[in-house]
Structures are given as structure tokens and as C-alpha cells.
């Protein structure tokens, strides 16, 4: 079991109290972990052991909780002092082998150069006994590892600017100090999300209800490729429907009730064409649950 941890007492917790590694997660963390599978079909659920979720790593200002998955993977949640939960993520067992070091870096809007940087995760590389972070200027900072090699750390004020501008490298080493794995934390992307959407030839967002993520009630977004005059949706069965395209490139299309489940097992395709009918760009569109199944 990943979470077979000894109980350690650490001073100065997120709220200033002592912290027990191995202690059960609070109710809001359990709820967030449980919500990961809301609306997902049974055979695609992560099914973390929510009631067994425990505190697996701590740093001043941040706590990392983890719950095991039936396949041996785990789901984790970072709780930030003063900002609440950062959003749960899951790593199936098959993925662990491809991730020598798992890294999660949550941010809270608005994102600025003064925004704190918190990094959490787990070292999966065999033989890893110590962990450090290296910054652009070559300086190294030690990162405590829990008994099961989970970690969380908060970048100090002295290192914050260079971490935002240049990113940093997480380095795992063995008992002899030899490097066994690394993971790169990229520099902070301060670009406007709307500007990033506009750079995609076809930006698409699906409209669903949280209780059933196999359904797509509608799609909306924008066609940003130059010269686009029309847009169509090609269903997995080959049926093609035209989608009205606004003069500014924006669109919205509500799927007929009989079609809301058609984008679950296979994705459809959005196709943008010019005035002569020539295809300019395409983009896949599928239910949220479809993408869960491909992970």
C-alpha cells in the first residue's frame, strides 16, 4: 500500500499547529477526491480510496494528501494556506512507470510575478533517496521526502523571481549522491488564456452536466484560421451537420437530444472550410469521459 506511513510530528503546520504525516484527510479534501469520478462511467473511474486519504507531505503553507487507486496508482490533492484546495489529480499505476518524478504545480488567479509557487508530487524512480531543486543561478535547495517519497515544497521569496522567469529542475539522487532522475518545472506562462485559445486554428469547448460526462449537450468556441467561411461537425458515424459561424468566428451548437451520447465512444471532428469548400483546419471534439478513457 502506498500510504503505509509512519506518523511523524512536524512543527508549524499550515495553520500553525503540529502536523501528523499519515493523518486522515479532512472532509473537503475527501470530497474533492471523490468528485474526480462524478459523472464518469464505472469502468473508467479512478476510484481512489477516499476514506483512506492521508496527509503524505507537508511544507509551511502547503499540505499534500494522497489516496490509493485500485490499480496501485494514486490521486493527490494540494491544500494551500489561505487559498484552499488546488485541484485533485490522479496517476494510474501504468503511468507511474513512465514518470520518474511526478510534479504538480498549482496556481491561483490572478497570476503575477509575486504569485507563490508550490510544487508537489512523488518520486517513483528506483533508488531515489534524496531530492533537491536547482534554480537558474545554480543554487540548490533540499526538498524533504516522506517515507513513501511524496513531497511538497514552497519556493521561498528569495528564489521566486528566477523560478517564475526561468523555471527550475527537480533532481532525485541515490544514497551516494548520484542523480537517478530529473523533472523540469517550466517557467511561468503569464499569457492570457483567451489569447492562447485564439492561437488555435479551431478552439472548441464542450458543454456537459457534471453528473454524466459521457454526454455532450453542446459545443462552442471560435474558428481562428484565416479565410474560414463555414464550419461543420462530422459525427463518428459519418453524419455531417453545418454549424452557423459568426462573422467574428465564434460559434455555438446544441446537439439534438438523440445525439448527446454520440461523442463518448469515439470523437467527432470539427472542420473549417473556406468559401470554395477547401478544408482549412480540423479539431477533435468528444465527451469528457472519452478523454478519461484515453489516459
URURQUI-V599640 format. One record per pair of residues at least 4 apart in sequence whose ideal C-beta (glycine too) atoms are under 7 Angstrom apart, sorted by the first residue. I is the first residue (numbers start at 1). J is the second residue. D is the distance in Angstrom with one decimal. If there is no record, write none. Layout:
I&J&D / I&J&D
This chain:
1&68&6.2 / 2&66&6.8 / 2&68&5.2 / 2&74&5.4 / 2&148&5.7 / 3&52&6.6 / 3&54&5.1 / 3&56&6.7 / 3&66&6.2 / 3&68&5.8 / 3&148&6.9 / 5&21&5.9 / 5&22&4.0 / 5&54&6.7 / 5&56&6.6 / 5&146&6.7 / 5&147&5.3 / 5&148&6.0 / 6&22&6.7 / 6&147&5.6 / 7&20&5.5 / 7&21&6.4 / 7&22&4.4 / 8&21&4.4 / 9&18&5.5 / 9&20&6.4 / 10&18&6.8 / 10&19&4.7 / 10&21&6.8 / 10&58&5.5 / 11&18&6.1 / 12&16&6.6 / 12&60&5.8 / 13&17&4.9 / 13&18&6.2 / 13&19&3.8 / 13&58&6.6 / 14&61&6.4 / 14&62&6.9 / 14&63&5.6 / 14&79&6.9 / 14&81&4.4 / 19&55&6.8 / 19&58&4.8 / 20&55&6.8 / 21&55&5.7 / 21&56&6.7 / 21&58&6.5 / 21&146&6.1 / 22&54&5.5 / 22&55&6.7 / 23&54&6.4 / 23&55&5.0 / 24&54&5.9 / 25&29&4.0 / 25&30&5.5 / 25&53&3.9 / 25&54&6.2 / 25&55&6.6 / 25&65&4.4 / 27&31&6.2 / 28&32&6.4 / 28&85&6.4 / 29&33&6.4 / 29&53&6.2 / 29&65&5.0 / 29&77&5.2 / 29&79&6.4 / 29&85&6.6 / 30&34&6.2 / 30&50&4.9 / 30&51&6.9 / 30&53&5.6 / 31&35&6.3 / 32&77&5.8 / 32&85&5.2 / 32&88&5.1 / 33&48&5.3 / 33&50&5.0 / 33&53&5.7 / 33&67&5.4 / 33&75&5.5 / 33&77&6.0 / 33&88&5.1 / 34&50&4.7 / 36&46&5.6 / 36&48&7.0 / 36&75&6.3 / 36&88&5.5 / 36&90&6.2 / 37&45&4.1 / 37&46&5.9 / 37&47&6.5 / 38&210&5.6 / 38&211&6.8 / 39&210&5.1 / 39&211&5.1 / 39&212&5.1 / 39&213&3.8 / 40&44&5.2 / 40&45&5.2 / 40&213&5.7 / 40&289&5.5 / 40&292&5.9 / 41&214&6.1 / 41&289&6.1 / 44&289&6.0 / 44&292&5.0 / 44&293&5.1 / 46&69&5.5 / 46&75&5.9 / 46&90&4.4 / 47&69&6.3 / 47&70&5.5 / 48&67&3.8 / 48&68&6.7 / 48&69&5.5 / 48&75&4.1 / 48&90&6.8 / 49&53&6.8 / 49&67&5.0 / 49&68&5.0 / 50&67&5.8 / 52&67&6.2 / 52&68&6.8 / 53&65&5.4 / 53&66&6.7 / 53&67&3.8 / 54&65&6.6 / 54&66&6.6 / 55&63&5.8 / 55&65&5.6 / 56&64&5.6 / 56&65&6.6 / 56&66&4.5 / 56&146&5.4 / 56&148&6.5 / 56&150&4.0 / 57&64&4.0 / 57&120&6.7 / 57&146&5.0 / 57&150&4.4 / 57&151&5.2 / 57&152&4.4 / 58&63&5.3 / 58&152&6.8 / 59&152&5.1 / 59&153&4.9 / 59&154&5.2 / 60&154&6.5 / 61&80&6.9 / 61&81&4.6 / 61&154&4.7 / 62&78&6.0 / 62&79&6.9 / 62&80&5.7 / 62&81&6.8 / 62&118&4.8 / 62&120&7.0 / 62&152&5.0 / 62&154&5.5 / 63&79&4.6 / 63&152&7.0 / 64&76&6.1 / 64&78&5.6 / 64&120&4.5 / 64&150&5.8 / 64&152&4.1 / 65&76&6.6 / 65&77&4.8 / 65&79&6.9 / 66&74&5.0 / 66&75&6.9 / 66&76&4.8 / 66&150&6.2 / 67&74&6.5 / 67&75&5.1 / 68&74&5.4 / 69&73&4.2 / 69&74&5.9 / 69&75&6.4 / 69&90&6.6 / 69&92&6.5 / 71&92&5.7 / 71&93&4.3 / 72&93&3.9 / 73&90&6.7 / 73&91&5.1 / 73&92&4.2 / 73&93&4.3 / 73&95&6.8 / 73&96&6.1 / 74&91&6.2 / 75&88&5.6 / 75&89&6.8 / 75&90&4.1 / 76&88&6.8 / 76&89&6.0 / 76&104&6.8 / 76&120&6.7 / 77&85&6.0 / 77&88&4.4 / 78&86&4.3 / 78&104&6.5 / 78&106&5.6 / 78&118&6.3 / 78&120&4.8 / 78&152&6.5 / 79&85&5.6 / 80&84&6.6 / 80&86&5.7 / 80&118&6.2 / 83&108&4.8 / 86&106&3.3 / 87&106&6.2 / 89&104&5.7 / 91&95&5.1 / 91&96&5.9 / 91&99&6.8 / 91&102&5.8 / 95&99&6.1 / 96&124&5.1 / 99&124&5.8 / 100&124&5.8 / 100&125&3.9 / 100&181&3.5 / 101&121&6.4 / 101&123&5.4 / 101&124&6.9 / 101&125&6.6 / 101&170&5.5 / 101&172&5.9 / 101&181&5.3 / 101&183&3.8 / 102&121&3.9 / 102&122&4.8 / 102&124&6.6 / 103&119&6.2 / 103&121&4.6 / 103&170&6.3 / 103&183&4.9 / 103&185&6.2 / 104&120&5.1 / 104&121&5.6 / 105&117&6.7 / 105&119&5.4 / 105&185&5.9 / 106&118&6.3 / 107&111&5.4 / 107&115&6.1 / 108&115&7.0 / 111&115&5.3 / 111&188&6.9 / 111&190&6.1 / 113&161&6.4 / 113&164&5.4 / 116&154&6.2 / 117&155&4.1 / 117&160&6.5 / 117&163&5.3 / 118&152&6.8 / 118&154&5.2 / 119&153&5.8 / 119&185&6.2 / 120&151&6.7 / 120&152&3.9 / 121&151&6.3 / 122&149&5.7 / 122&150&4.9 / 123&128&4.5 / 123&131&6.1 / 123&145&6.6 / 123&149&4.3 / 123&172&4.9 / 123&181&7.0 / 125&172&5.4 / 125&180&4.9 / 125&181&3.7 / 127&174&4.5 / 127&180&5.1 / 128&149&6.4 / 128&172&4.0 / 128&174&6.7 / 128&180&5.3 / 128&181&6.5 / 129&173&6.9 / 129&174&5.5 / 129&175&4.6 / 130&145&7.0 / 130&173&5.0 / 131&143&4.2 / 131&145&5.3 / 131&151&5.9 / 131&170&6.8 / 131&172&5.4 / 132&140&4.9 / 132&141&6.4 / 132&142&5.7 / 132&143&6.2 / 132&171&4.9 / 133&141&5.0 / 133&143&5.9 / 133&168&5.3 / 133&170&5.6 / 134&138&7.0 / 134&140&5.3 / 134&168&6.4 / 134&169&4.6 / 134&171&5.9 / 135&139&5.1 / 135&159&5.5 / 135&162&5.3 / 135&163&6.4 / 135&168&5.3 / 136&162&4.9 / 136&166&3.7 / 137&162&6.2 / 143&151&5.2 / 143&153&4.9 / 144&151&6.6 / 145&149&5.2 / 145&151&5.5 / 146&150&4.6 / 146&151&6.9 / 155&159&5.2 / 155&160&5.4 / 155&163&4.9 / 156&160&7.0 / 159&163&5.4 / 160&164&6.4 / 161&165&6.2 / 162&166&5.4 / 163&167&6.9 / 163&168&5.3 / 164&187&6.7 / 164&188&4.4 / 165&187&5.9 / 166&187&5.5 / 167&184&6.4 / 167&185&5.2 / 167&186&4.7 / 167&187&4.2 / 168&185&4.9 / 169&182&5.7 / 169&184&5.7 / 170&182&6.5 / 170&183&4.4 / 170&185&6.6 / 171&179&5.9 / 171&182&5.3 / 172&180&5.3 / 172&181&4.4 / 173&177&5.3 / 173&178&5.9 / 173&179&5.3 / 173&180&6.1 / 174&178&5.1 / 174&180&5.3 / 191&195&5.7 / 191&196&5.7 / 193&197&6.4 / 194&198&6.5 / 195&199&6.9 / 197&203&4.4 / 198&222&6.9 / 198&224&5.4 / 200&224&6.2 / 201&224&6.0 / 201&225&4.3 / 201&281&3.6 / 202&221&6.9 / 202&223&5.4 / 202&270&5.4 / 202&272&5.7 / 202&281&5.3 / 202&283&3.9 / 203&221&4.2 / 203&222&5.0 / 203&224&6.5 / 204&219&5.8 / 204&221&4.3 / 204&270&5.9 / 204&283&5.4 / 204&285&5.2 / 205&220&5.5 / 205&221&5.3 / 206&216&5.0 / 206&219&5.6 / 206&285&6.6 / 206&287&6.9 / 206&288&6.8 / 207&216&7.0 / 207&217&4.8 / 207&218&3.9 / 207&219&6.8 / 207&220&6.7 / 208&213&5.6 / 208&215&5.9 / 208&216&6.0 / 208&217&6.1 / 208&287&6.8 / 208&288&5.8 / 209&215&6.7 / 209&217&6.9 / 213&287&6.2 / 213&288&4.0 / 213&289&4.5 / 214&261&6.1 / 214&264&4.2 / 214&287&5.3 / 214&289&4.5 / 215&260&4.6 / 215&261&5.8 / 215&287&6.4 / 216&255&5.9 / 216&260&5.9 / 216&263&4.7 / 216&287&5.0 / 217&254&6.7 / 217&255&6.3 / 217&260&5.8 / 218&252&6.5 / 218&253&6.1 / 218&254&4.2 / 218&255&5.9 / 219&253&5.4 / 219&285&5.7 / 220&251&6.5 / 220&252&4.1 / 221&251&6.5 / 222&249&4.8 / 222&250&4.9 / 223&228&4.5 / 223&231&5.7 / 223&245&6.2 / 223&249&4.7 / 223&251&6.8 / 223&272&4.8 / 224&249&6.1 / 225&272&5.7 / 225&280&4.8 / 225&281&4.5 / 227&274&4.6 / 227&280&6.2 / 228&245&7.0 / 228&249&6.7 / 228&272&4.4 / 228&274&6.6 / 228&280&5.7 / 229&273&6.6 / 229&274&5.5 / 229&275&4.3 / 230&242&6.7 / 230&245&6.1 / 230&273&5.0 / 231&243&4.5 / 231&245&4.7 / 231&251&5.8 / 231&270&6.4 / 231&272&5.4 / 232&240&5.4 / 232&241&6.6 / 232&242&5.4 / 232&243&6.3 / 232&271&5.1 / 233&241&5.2 / 233&243&5.7 / 233&253&6.7 / 233&268&5.7 / 233&270&5.8 / 234&238&7.0 / 234&240&5.2 / 234&268&5.8 / 234&269&4.5 / 234&271&6.2 / 235&239&4.4 / 235&262&5.5 / 235&268&5.1 / 236&262&6.4 / 236&266&3.8 / 236&268&5.9 / 243&251&5.3 / 243&253&4.5 / 244&251&6.5 / 245&249&6.8 / 245&251&5.3 / 246&250&4.6 / 246&251&6.4 / 255&259&4.6 / 255&260&5.1 / 263&267&6.2 / 263&268&5.2 / 263&285&6.3 / 263&286&4.9 / 263&287&5.0 / 263&290&6.7 / 264&287&4.4 / 264&289&5.8 / 264&290&5.5 / 267&284&4.2 / 267&285&6.0 / 267&286&3.6 / 267&290&6.2 / 268&285&5.1 / 268&286&7.0 / 269&282&5.3 / 269&284&6.0 / 270&282&6.3 / 270&283&4.8 / 270&285&5.6 / 271&279&5.8 / 271&282&4.8 / 272&280&4.9 / 272&281&4.7 / 273&277&5.3 / 273&278&6.1 / 273&279&5.6 / 273&280&6.2 / 274&278&4.9 / 274&280&5.7 / 286&290&3.9 / 286&291&6.3 / 288&292&6.7 / 289&293&6.6 / 290&294&6.9 / 291&295&7.0
